[in-house]
Amino acid sequence: MSMQKFEFTDANFDAETSKGLSVVCFEEPSDFDCQRQAKVVEKAAAEITENISVGKCDIERCTKLAERFRITSIPTTLVFFDGKEVERLVGYRHEMTLVKHLKKDIEKDA
């Protein structure tokens, strides 16, 4: 397994999510639930045996991305496979719930 961590931005987002599985936590860094969710996303990704890119995207600094993906609530976790959104999880999710979703997404795209 190989996990790469990113701070996603308007400038690097498309390139970094274009290949394989990517999990992006759209957040506001000062929000408590966002801080907790970012840690959960990393832990869940560490449980996956596939190559995966994981990171967060500050909606205040990445307004184009937040608008593009219509982020209206935080935290929102988006899962991408080869650049296409395959799942959207709004609100705080526990680690095991997130692992279950990621494994389902991997199986679906295999």
Buried (B, 14 or more C-beta within 10 A) or exposed (E): EEBEEBEBBBEEBEEBBEEBBBBBBBBBEEEEEBBBBBEBBBBBBEBBEBEBBBBBBBBEEBEEBBEEBEBEEBBBBBBBBEBEEBBEBBEBBEBEEBBEBBBEBBEEBE
